[in-house]
């Protein structure tokens, strides 16, 4: 974007924005990331089990054969120094910095245009970040570095890069299975795009590590699930081409469409045209984008009891899209004026998209819903078992540009007070801490919805010391009446009420 600022000035400004962004990642007490409390609870549970101080050891088992291993070991190390809330924020901030570092290397491998860095910064806080896919976010920079060393070996043939391909490939596998598979595919498509310029020895040497990677992937997918719990009753879910195309427009930056930010998104997509850039004449630069689009349109939304599969890859499409553009040496006349105007629009769009993140964190930190939760948390005794229940439309804070930030918020009780909170990710096959089958009772996972049928008939409160309920549709009186009418929940009594949360506790006569 030299039309407005020099490259040197942009790099200085970029460094300042990165530092400011890290500050906002550390600013709120809790980050508004949907799944983050679940991962924090996993870390605490794993730490307690390893130190043989877990109250829940009888119902849990440790699973070391997981692609989540890297992020959990890293987080576990930080947890030895900082509390779980601060270690969570430091993990997220560290992953962000690692991502920026990896993207800078990738950008330098292709065109070293600072505009790519800005695009990468803006779309990091999109769908995957807002959902709190911490393991997936950890896998992104490792995968990017893997792709970079693949390209360097193909460019230079130096054996040190071949060894790094093997090492980073294995590291990518233990970071996240989806990013591992994605970057293996992207790298090999890039290899195929230039393979005509390589001899058979070079082709075989490059392919050899991929036999190992394919073996690792096949082994993982073929492993039997020792605790075959099915939360979702269906096995596959597909979206049509039209829906995927619409999702591709906004998902790199948001969980949901928001008109006022979609204007900024449209500018980011259109910026190469506005800035007077031209498409590259190097065919291999299109390979990552083509590979990412193939993944996007071929992959289902749900499979293997895992939701939001193709949606997670939204981040890579604008990033690889910008790698196929080249800055023209000189732009004259009206084209220069148009490029300057385009630069102004691009800056405004990036500022809006980054400010959205800052604003969300400020609002979440000052949210009454969050402060009321902390008040409730203070009244809960440690090392108890809790069930969080949500109304159908009550999992969002309400003032943010994302949604469902509170879907797993009750897991902070488990993380901060060494209790146990259901619904837990310990029912999922890839987690390092897993519930034993006998503790995954019938209806596990569905009891978390605060609806009349659940509260009055299907809910079994016997395993729980607390019910943490948030429901805007049902009054406190109705919830109490439904629980009292349920023989398995009649001993649950209201302990604390705030405008946003209800805390029910098993009465002393019903406690074991």
C-alpha positions in Angstrom: 0.0 0.0 0.0 2.7 2.5 -0.9 0.2 4.8 -2.4 -0.4 6.4 1.0 2.4 5.3 3.2 5.9 3.9 2.8 6.5 0.2 3.5 8.8 1.1 6.4 6.1 3.3 8.0 3.5 0.5 7.5 5.7 -2.0 9.2 6.2 0.3 12.2 2.5 1.0 12.4 1.7 -2.8 12.0 4.0 -3.6 15.0 2.2 -1.0 17.1 -1.2 -2.4 16.2 0.0 -5.9 17.0 1.1 -4.8 20.4 -2.2 -2.9 21.0 -4.1 -6.1 20.0 -2.1 -8.2 22.5 -3.1 -5.7 25.1 -6.8 -6.1 24.3 -6.4 -9.9 24.4 -5.1 -9.6 28.0 -7.5 -6.8 29.0 -10.8 -8.6 29.8 -11.1 -11.0 32.7 -12.8 -13.5 30.5 -12.3 -13.6 26.7 -15.5 -13.8 24.7 -14.6 -17.1 23.0 -17.3 -19.7 23.1 -15.3 -22.9 23.7 -12.4 -21.4 25.7 -14.0 -22.2 29.1 -14.2 -25.9 28.0 -10.5 -26.0 27.2 -9.6 -24.2 30.4 -11.6 -26.8 32.3 -9.8 -29.6 30.5 -6.4 -28.1 31.5 -7.3 -28.0 35.2 -8.8 -31.5 35.1 -5.6 -32.8 33.5 -3.4 -31.1 36.0 -5.4 -32.4 38.9 -5.3 -35.9 37.5 -1.5 -35.8 36.9 -0.9 -34.5 40.5 -3.3 -37.2 41.9 -5.5 -34.6 43.6 -8.6 -34.9 41.5 -11.9 -35.6 43.2 -13.1 -36.9 39.9 -10.5 -39.5 39.2 -13.0 -42.4 39.4 -15.0 -41.1 36.5 -12.2 -39.8 34.3 -9.4 -41.2 32.1 -6.4 -39.5 30.5 -6.1 -39.8 26.7 -2.6 -39.1 25.5 -3.2 -40.3 21.9 -4.7 -37.0 20.7 -3.7 -34.4 18.1 -4.5 -31.7 20.7 -1.4 -32.7 22.6 0.8 -29.7 21.8 -1.6 -26.9 22.9 -2.5 -28.7 26.1 1.0 -29.4 27.2 1.9 -25.7 26.4 -1.1 -24.5 28.4 -0.4 -26.9 31.2 3.1 -25.5 31.5 1.8 -21.9 31.8 -0.8 -23.1 34.3 2.1 -24.0 36.7 3.0 -20.3 36.8 -0.3 -18.4 36.3 -3.9 -19.1 37.4 -6.2 -20.6 34.8 -7.8 -17.4 33.7 -4.5 -15.6 33.1 -2.9 -18.6 31.5 -5.9 -18.8 29.1 -5.3 -15.2 28.0 -1.6 -15.7 27.7 -2.2 -18.8 25.5 -4.5 -16.9 23.2 -2.1 -13.9 23.0 0.9 -16.2 22.4 -1.0 -18.0 19.6 -1.8 -14.7 18.0 1.8 -13.6 18.0 2.9 -17.0 16.7 0.4 -16.6 13.9 1.6 -13.1 13.0 5.2 -14.4 12.9 4.3 -17.3 10.6 2.3 -15.1 8.3 5.2 -12.6 8.0 7.4 -15.5 6.9 4.8 -16.7 4.4 4.3 -13.2 3.0 8.1 -12.9 2.6 8.2 -16.1 0.6 5.8 -14.8 -2.0 5.7 -11.0 -2.4 6.5 -9.3 0.9 3.7 -6.8 0.5 2.7 -5.3 3.8 -1.0 -5.3 2.8 -1.0 -9.1 3.3 0.0 -8.7 6.9 -2.9 -6.3 7.5 -5.4 -8.7 5.9 -4.1 -11.6 8.0 -4.4 -9.5 11.2 -8.0 -8.5 10.4 -9.3 -12.0 9.6 -7.5 -13.8 12.5 -10.4 -12.8 14.8 -13.1 -14.3 12.7 -15.1 -17.6 12.9 -12.5 -19.9 14.5 -11.4 -17.3 17.0 -14.9 -16.3 18.1 -15.9 -19.9 18.6 -12.8 -20.4 20.7 -11.2 -23.3 18.7 -8.0 -23.0 20.6 -6.4 -26.2 19.3 -7.3 -25.2 15.8 -5.7 -21.8 16.3 -2.6 -23.5 17.6 -2.4 -25.6 14.5 -2.5 -22.6 12.1 1.0 -21.1 12.6 2.6 -24.6 12.8 0.9 -25.5 9.5 2.0 -22.2 7.9 5.6 -22.8 8.9 5.3 -26.3 7.4 4.1 -24.9 4.1 6.9 -22.3 4.1 9.6 -25.0 4.6 8.0 -27.1 1.9 8.3 -24.2 -0.5 11.9 -23.5 0.5 12.9 -27.1 -0.1 11.2 -27.0 -3.5 13.1 -23.7 -4.2 16.5 -24.7 -2.9 16.7 -28.5 -2.5 18.6 -28.1 0.8 18.3 -31.1 3.1 17.8 -29.0 6.2 14.4 -27.9 4.8 13.5 -31.6 4.0 14.3 -32.5 7.6 12.2 -29.5 8.8 9.3 -30.8 6.5 9.3 -34.1 8.5 9.6 -32.4 11.9 7.0 -29.7 11.3 4.7 -32.2 9.7 4.7 -34.3 12.8 4.4 -31.2 15.0 1.4 -30.1 12.9 -0.2 -33.5 13.5 0.1 -33.0 17.2 -1.2 -29.5 17.0 -4.6 -30.1 15.3 -5.7 -32.8 12.9 -7.7 -30.5 10.7 -4.9 -28.0 10.1 -2.5 -30.9 9.7 -4.6 -32.4 6.9 -5.3 -28.9 5.4 -1.6 -27.9 5.1 -0.5 -31.3 3.8 -3.1 -30.8 1.0 -2.1 -27.2 0.3 1.6 -28.0 0.2 1.2 -31.0 -2.1 -1.1 -29.0 -4.4 1.7 -26.3 -4.5 4.2 -29.1 -5.3 2.0 -30.4 -8.1 1.8 -26.9 -9.6 5.6 -26.8 -10.1 6.3 -30.5 -10.5 6.9 -30.2 -14.2 10.1 -28.3 -13.4 11.4 -31.0 -11.1 13.1 -34.3 -11.9 11.8 -37.7 -10.7 14.3 -37.8 -7.9 13.1 -34.5 -6.5 9.5 -35.5 -6.9 10.1 -38.8 -5.0 12.1 -37.1 -2.2 9.4 -34.5 -1.6 6.6 -37.1 -1.6 8.3 -39.5 0.8 7.4 -37.6 4.0 3.8 -37.4 2.8 3.6 -41.2 3.0 4.3 -40.8 6.8 1.7 -38.0 7.1 -0.9 -40.1 5.3 -0.2 -43.0 7.6 -0.6 -40.7 10.7 -3.9 -39.4 9.3 -5.2 -42.8 8.4 -4.2 -44.2 11.7 -6.1 -41.5 13.6 -9.2 -41.8 11.5 -9.3 -45.5 11.9 -8.8 -45.6 15.7 -11.9 -47.1 17.4 -13.6 -44.7 19.8 -13.2 -46.2 23.3 -16.1 -44.2 24.6 -18.5 -44.0 21.6 -20.7 -41.3 22.9 -22.8 -39.6 20.2 -24.0 -36.1 21.0 -25.3 -35.5 17.5 -27.7 -38.1 16.1 -26.7 -37.6 12.5 -23.3 -38.5 11.0 -23.0 -36.0 8.2 -24.2 -32.5 7.4 -23.6 -30.8 4.1 -24.2 -27.2 2.9 -25.0 -26.3 -0.7 -22.7 -24.3 -3.0 -24.9 -21.1 -2.6 -24.8 -21.2 1.2 -21.0 -21.9 1.2 -20.4 -19.0 -1.1 -22.4 -16.7 1.1 -20.6 -17.9 4.2 -17.2 -17.4 2.5 -18.0 -13.7 2.2 -18.2 -12.9 5.9 -16.9 -16.0 7.9 -13.2 -14.9 7.8 -14.2 -12.0 10.0 -17.4 -13.0 11.8 -19.5 -15.8 13.2 -22.7 -14.2 11.8 -23.5 -11.6 9.1 -23.5 -8.0 10.4 -24.4 -5.4 7.7 -22.3 -2.6 9.1 -19.2 -4.8 9.2 -20.0 -6.5 6.0 -19.4 -3.2 4.2 -15.8 -3.3 5.6 -15.5 -6.9 4.5 -16.6 -6.0 1.0 -13.9 -3.4 0.8 -11.2 -5.9 1.9 -12.3 -8.3 -0.9 -12.3 -5.4 -3.5 -9.1 -3.7 -2.3 -6.7 -5.3 -4.8 -8.8 -3.8 -7.7 -9.1 -0.4 -5.9 -5.4 -0.3 -5.3 -4.4 -0.9 -8.8 -2.9 -4.3 -8.2 -2.6 -6.9 -10.9 -2.9 -10.7 -10.9 0.4 -12.6 -10.7 1.7 -14.3 -13.8 3.3 -17.1 -11.7 0.9 -20.1 -11.9 2.2 -21.6 -8.6 1.0 -18.6 -6.6 -2.6 -19.7 -7.3 -2.1 -23.2 -5.9 -2.8 -22.3 -2.2 -6.0 -20.4 -3.1 -7.2 -23.2 -5.3 -6.5 -25.8 -2.6 -8.3 -23.8 0.0 -11.4 -23.3 -2.2 -11.4 -27.1 -3.0 -11.4 -27.8 0.8 -14.1 -25.2 1.3 -16.6 -26.5 -1.3 -15.9 -30.2 -0.9 -15.8 -30.6 2.9 -19.0 -31.1 5.0 -20.0 -28.9 7.8 -20.3 -31.8 10.2 -18.7 -35.3 10.3 -17.1 -37.6 12.9 -19.2 -35.9 15.7 -17.4 -32.6 15.0 -19.2 -29.5 13.9 -18.1 -26.5 11.8 -15.5 -28.4 9.6 -15.2 -26.4 6.4 -16.2 -23.2 8.2 -12.9 -23.2 10.1 -10.9 -22.7 7.0 -12.5 -19.4 6.2 -9.4 -17.5 7.4 -7.2 -18.9 4.7 -9.2 -17.9 1.7 -8.6 -14.1 1.9 -5.1 -14.7 3.0 -4.3 -16.9 -0.1 -6.4 -14.6 -2.3 -4.1 -11.7 -1.5 -1.0 -13.8 -2.4 -2.1 -14.0 -6.0 -1.9 -10.2 -6.5 1.1 -8.1 -7.3 1.7 -4.4 -6.8 2.4 -2.5 -10.0 5.6 -0.6 -10.1 4.0 2.7 -11.0 0.5 4.0 -11.2 -0.2 7.3 -13.0 -3.1 9.7 -13.6 -6.6 8.8 -12.6 -5.4 5.3 -11.7 -3.2 6.8 -9.0 -6.1 8.9 -7.7 -8.3 5.8 -7.6 -5.6 3.8 -5.9 -5.2 6.5 -3.2 -8.9 6.5 -2.6 -8.8 2.7 -2.5 -6.1 2.9 0.1 -8.2 5.2 2.3 -11.1 2.7 2.1 -8.8 -0.2 2.8 -7.4 1.5 5.9 -10.9 2.3 7.1 -12.1 -1.3 6.6 -9.1 -2.8 8.5 -9.5 -0.3 11.3 -13.2 -1.2 11.6 -12.6 -4.9 11.7 -9.8 -4.7 14.2 -11.7 -2.2 16.4 -14.6 -4.7 16.4 -12.4 -7.0 18.4 -11.3 -4.3 20.8 -14.9 -3.2 21.3 -16.1 -6.7 22.0 -13.5 -7.2 24.7 -14.3 -3.9 26.4 -18.1 -4.6 26.4 -17.6 -8.2 27.6 -15.4 -7.1 30.4 -18.0 -4.6 31.6 -21.0 -6.8 30.9 -23.5 -7.2 33.8 -24.0 -10.8 32.7 -20.4 -11.6 33.3 -20.2 -9.7 36.6 -23.4 -11.4 37.8 -21.8 -14.8 36.9 -18.8 -13.9 39.0 -21.1 -13.1 41.9 -22.8 -16.5 41.5 -19.4 -18.2 41.2 -18.3 -16.7 44.5 -21.3 -18.5 46.2 -20.4 -21.9 44.9 -18.4 -24.3 47.0 -15.3 -25.9 45.3 -15.1 -29.4 44.0 -18.9 -29.9 43.4 -20.6 -31.2 40.4 -22.7 -28.7 38.4 -25.0 -28.7 35.4 -25.2 -25.6 33.3 -28.6 -25.1 31.6 -29.4 -22.5 29.0 -32.6 -21.3 27.4 -32.7 -21.6 23.6 -31.8 -18.0 23.0 -29.8 -17.2 26.1 -26.3 -18.3 25.2 -25.2 -14.8 23.9 -24.2 -11.8 26.0 -26.3 -9.6 23.7 -24.1 -6.6 23.0 -21.2 -8.2 21.0 -20.8 -8.7 17.3 -20.4 -12.4 17.9 -22.9 -14.7 19.7 -23.1 -17.7 22.0 -20.2 -16.5 24.2 -22.0 -17.9 27.3 -22.8 -21.4 25.8 -20.0 -23.0 27.9 -19.5 -20.3 30.4 -20.3 -22.5 33.4 -17.1 -24.4 32.7 -15.2 -21.5 34.4 -16.6 -23.0 37.7 -14.8 -26.2 36.9 -11.7 -24.4 35.9 -11.5 -22.0 38.8 -12.9 -24.1 41.6 -11.8 -27.6 40.6 -15.4 -28.8 40.3 -17.0 -30.6 37.5 -19.4 -28.9 35.0 -21.7 -30.6 32.5 -22.1 -30.5 29.5 -18.3 -31.3 29.2 -16.1 -31.7 26.2 -14.8 -34.7 28.1 -17.4 -36.6 26.1 -15.6 -35.9 22.9 -13.2 -38.4 21.4 -10.2 -36.0 20.9 -10.0 -34.5 24.4 -7.0 -35.4 26.7 -9.4 -35.8 29.6 -12.4 -38.1 28.9 -15.4 -39.3 30.9 -15.8 -43.0 31.3 -18.7 -44.5 29.5 -20.7 -45.2 32.6 -20.8 -41.5 33.5 -22.2 -40.6 30.1 -25.8 -41.3 31.2 -28.7 -41.5 28.8 -29.6 -38.0 27.7 -26.2 -36.6 28.6 -25.7 -33.4 26.6 -29.4 -32.7 26.1 -30.2 -31.9 29.7 -28.4 -28.6 29.3 -31.3 -26.9 27.7 -33.6 -25.0 30.1 -36.9 -26.0 28.6 -40.1 -27.1 30.4 -39.9 -30.7 29.1 -36.4 -31.1 30.3 -36.8 -29.4 33.7 -40.1 -31.2 34.6 -39.6 -34.7 33.1 -36.3 -35.8 31.6 -33.8 -34.0 33.8 -32.1 -36.2 36.4 -30.5 -33.9 39.1 -29.2 -36.8 41.3 -25.6 -36.5 40.0 -25.4 -32.8 40.7 -24.9 -30.5 43.6 -25.7 -27.3 41.6 -27.8 -26.3 38.7 -26.6 -23.1 37.0 -29.6 -21.8 34.9 -29.9 -18.9 32.5 -33.3 -18.5 30.9 -35.1 -15.4 29.7 -38.2 -17.3 28.6 -39.0 -19.0 31.8 -39.6 -17.1 35.1 -37.9 -18.2 38.3 -41.2 -19.3 39.7 -41.9 -21.6 36.7 -38.4 -23.1 36.9 -38.9 -23.8 40.6 -42.3 -25.3 39.9 -41.0 -27.6 37.1 -38.1 -28.8 39.3 -40.3 -29.5 42.3 -42.7 -31.5 40.1 -39.8 -33.6 38.9 -39.1 -36.4 41.5 -35.5 -36.5 40.5 -35.0 -32.8 41.1 -37.3 -32.0 44.0 -34.4 -31.5 46.3 -33.0 -28.7 44.3 -33.6 -25.3 46.0 -32.9 -21.8 44.8 -29.7 -20.6 46.4 -29.1 -17.3 44.5 -30.8 -15.2 41.9 -29.4 -12.4 39.8 -31.0 -10.7 36.8 -29.1 -13.1 34.5 -28.4 -16.3 36.4 -30.1 -18.7 38.8 -28.2 -21.0 41.1 -30.0 -24.1 42.5 -28.3 -26.2 45.2 -29.2 -29.7 46.4 -30.7 -29.3 49.9 -28.7 -30.7 52.8 -31.1 -33.6 53.3 -30.5 -34.7 49.8 -26.7 -34.6 49.8 -24.9 -37.9 50.0 
